[in-house]
């Protein structure tokens, strides 16, 4: 009696070993890279610590920035007309940028200024929340209508606009648009996405 059977092709698994080795090497390399990034991140967390600056003498640069000692401060969350910017009121141009600066100078009026903030913008300025004589300068500029909301203070802007205060008493181009049409620097809003970008840039700045 003869036996018959079908010969099935044998599967070969020899090629699986090299793929497994490559996968393990890739996993080791990825782990090494992630550990390196964590070490770098930990080493640079000090760059995003809150900075506090205080000075008895403040130099008012324009309606939303000042200098304390050697520290340049950009008031966070607001945007005032640029110093050379003009606006319109009663069908006539007026120097709204200079008036915005004068408004901030009146708020300071020789008082000691204190600012705090953890971000630096791409121009090296600290984005700060500042007070002078107990007055919140960021808030006050928007309340008086000499700055627009720029990532914060939207409610205060609405109140100033309804009351036609400051630049809201006439017509004006937003400071952001004015910069874009006068070859000035580009500045992102001080909102959540802007804060994330500034924080990452600050942590990994050498």
C-alpha positions as CSV (number, residue, x, y, z in Angstrom):
1,X,0.0,0.0,0.0
2,X,1.5,3.2,-1.1
3,X,1.1,6.5,0.8
4,X,0.6,9.8,-0.9
5,X,0.9,13.3,0.6
6,X,1.0,16.8,-0.7
7,X,4.2,18.7,-0.2
8,X,3.5,22.1,1.2
9,X,5.9,25.0,0.7
10,X,7.9,25.7,3.8
11,X,7.8,29.2,5.2
12,X,11.1,30.9,5.8
13,X,11.6,33.2,8.8
14,X,15.2,34.0,8.4
15,X,14.5,37.5,7.2
16,X,12.7,38.4,10.4
17,X,15.8,38.6,12.5
18,X,17.4,41.6,10.7
19,X,14.1,43.5,10.9
20,X,13.8,42.9,14.6
21,X,17.3,44.1,15.1
22,X,16.7,47.3,13.2
23,X,13.5,47.9,15.2
24,X,15.4,47.5,18.5
25,X,18.1,49.9,17.3
26,X,15.5,52.4,16.3
27,X,13.8,52.2,19.7
28,X,17.1,52.7,21.5
29,X,17.9,55.7,19.3
30,X,14.5,57.2,19.9
31,X,14.8,56.7,23.7
32,X,18.2,58.4,23.6
33,X,16.9,61.4,21.7
34,X,13.9,61.8,24.1
35,X,16.1,61.6,27.1
36,X,18.4,64.3,25.6
37,X,15.4,66.6,25.0
38,X,14.2,66.1,28.5
39,X,17.6,67.0,29.9
40,X,17.8,70.0,27.7
41,X,14.3,71.1,28.7
42,X,15.1,70.7,32.4
43,X,18.3,72.7,32.0
44,X,16.4,75.6,30.4
45,X,13.3,75.8,32.5
46,X,15.0,78.7,34.4
47,X,14.6,80.8,31.3
48,X,10.8,81.0,31.7
49,X,10.8,81.9,35.4
50,X,8.8,85.0,36.2
51,X,11.0,88.1,36.1
52,X,10.4,91.0,38.4
53,X,11.8,94.4,37.5
54,X,11.4,97.6,39.6
55,X,12.8,101.1,39.2
56,X,12.2,104.5,40.6
57,X,12.8,106.0,37.1
58,X,11.0,104.8,34.0
59,X,11.6,105.9,30.5
60,X,8.4,105.9,28.5
61,X,9.1,104.8,24.9
62,X,5.6,104.9,23.5
63,X,2.1,104.0,24.6
64,X,2.8,100.4,25.4
65,X,6.5,100.1,26.2
66,X,9.0,101.5,28.6
67,X,12.5,101.0,29.9
68,X,13.4,100.2,33.5
69,X,17.1,100.5,34.0
70,X,18.5,98.3,31.2
71,X,15.3,96.2,30.9
72,X,13.0,96.9,28.0
73,X,9.4,96.2,28.8
74,X,6.5,95.7,26.4
75,X,3.1,95.9,28.2
76,X,1.5,92.5,27.8
77,X,-1.9,92.1,26.2
78,X,-2.3,95.6,24.8
79,X,-1.3,97.4,21.6
80,X,-1.0,101.2,21.4
81,X,-0.6,103.3,18.3
82,X,3.1,103.5,17.2
83,X,4.9,106.7,18.2
84,X,4.8,108.1,14.6
85,X,1.3,106.9,13.9
86,X,-1.5,109.4,13.1
87,X,-5.2,108.9,13.5
88,X,-8.3,110.9,12.4
89,X,-10.7,112.9,14.5
90,X,-13.2,115.6,13.4
91,X,-11.9,114.9,9.8
92,X,-8.4,116.0,10.7
93,X,-5.2,114.0,11.4
94,X,-3.7,114.1,14.9
95,X,-0.6,112.4,16.4
96,X,-2.4,109.6,18.3
97,X,0.9,107.7,18.8
98,X,2.4,110.6,20.7
99,X,-0.8,111.2,22.7
100,X,-0.8,107.5,23.6
101,X,2.8,107.9,24.9
102,X,1.7,111.0,26.8
103,X,-1.2,109.1,28.4
104,X,1.2,106.4,29.7
105,X,3.6,109.1,30.9
106,X,0.8,110.8,32.9
107,X,0.0,107.4,34.6
108,X,3.6,107.0,35.6
109,X,4.3,110.7,36.5
110,X,7.5,110.1,38.4
111,X,6.2,107.1,40.4
112,X,8.2,103.9,40.9
113,X,7.2,101.3,38.3
114,X,7.1,97.6,39.0
115,X,6.8,95.0,36.2
116,X,6.6,91.2,36.1
117,X,6.5,88.7,33.3
118,X,8.0,85.4,32.2
119,X,8.0,85.9,28.4
120,X,10.3,87.7,26.1
121,X,9.2,88.6,22.6
122,X,11.4,88.0,19.5
123,X,13.0,91.4,20.0
124,X,14.2,90.6,23.5
125,X,11.7,92.7,25.4
126,X,10.0,91.3,28.5
127,X,6.2,91.1,28.1
128,X,5.2,92.5,31.4
129,X,2.3,93.4,33.6
130,X,3.2,96.8,35.1
131,X,2.0,99.0,37.9
132,X,2.8,102.5,39.1
133,X,1.6,103.9,42.3
134,X,-0.9,101.0,42.6
135,X,-2.3,101.6,39.1
136,X,-2.3,98.8,36.6
137,X,-0.7,100.4,33.5
138,X,-1.8,97.7,31.0
139,X,-5.4,97.9,32.1
140,X,-5.4,101.7,32.4
141,X,-4.2,102.3,28.8
142,X,-7.0,100.2,27.4
143,X,-9.6,101.7,29.8
144,X,-8.6,105.2,28.6
145,X,-8.9,104.2,25.0
146,X,-5.2,104.7,24.2
147,X,-4.5,101.1,23.5
148,X,-6.5,98.2,21.9
149,X,-6.8,94.7,23.3
150,X,-4.0,92.5,22.1
151,X,-4.6,89.1,23.6
152,X,-6.2,90.4,26.8
153,X,-8.6,93.1,28.1
154,X,-11.2,92.6,25.4
155,X,-14.0,93.6,27.7
156,X,-12.3,96.9,28.7
157,X,-11.7,97.7,25.0
158,X,-15.5,97.3,24.3
159,X,-16.3,99.7,27.1
160,X,-13.8,102.3,25.9
161,X,-15.0,102.0,22.3
162,X,-18.7,102.5,23.4
163,X,-17.7,105.6,25.4
164,X,-15.6,106.9,22.4
165,X,-12.5,107.4,24.6
166,X,-9.0,108.0,23.3
167,X,-8.5,106.8,19.7
168,X,-12.1,105.5,19.7
169,X,-13.3,109.1,19.4
170,X,-12.3,109.1,15.8
171,X,-11.0,106.8,13.1
172,X,-7.7,104.9,13.2
173,X,-5.9,102.0,11.6
174,X,-5.0,99.3,14.1
175,X,-1.4,99.5,15.3
176,X,-0.8,96.0,13.9
177,X,-2.0,97.0,10.4
178,X,-0.1,100.3,10.6
179,X,3.1,98.5,11.3
180,X,2.5,96.1,8.3
181,X,2.1,99.0,5.9
182,X,5.0,101.1,7.2
183,X,7.7,98.3,7.1
184,X,7.7,98.1,10.8
185,X,8.4,94.9,12.7
186,X,5.8,92.1,12.9
187,X,4.5,91.4,16.4
188,X,2.2,88.5,17.2
189,X,-0.7,88.8,19.6
190,X,-0.1,88.1,23.2
191,X,-2.6,85.2,23.2
192,X,-2.2,81.5,24.0
193,X,-0.5,80.6,20.8
194,X,1.8,83.6,20.9
195,X,2.7,82.7,24.5
196,X,3.5,79.1,23.6
197,X,5.8,80.3,20.7
198,X,7.6,82.8,22.9
199,X,8.0,80.2,25.7
200,X,9.5,77.6,23.4
201,X,11.8,80.1,21.8
202,X,12.9,81.3,25.2
203,X,13.6,77.8,26.5
204,X,15.8,76.8,23.5
205,X,17.5,80.2,23.0
206,X,21.3,79.9,23.4
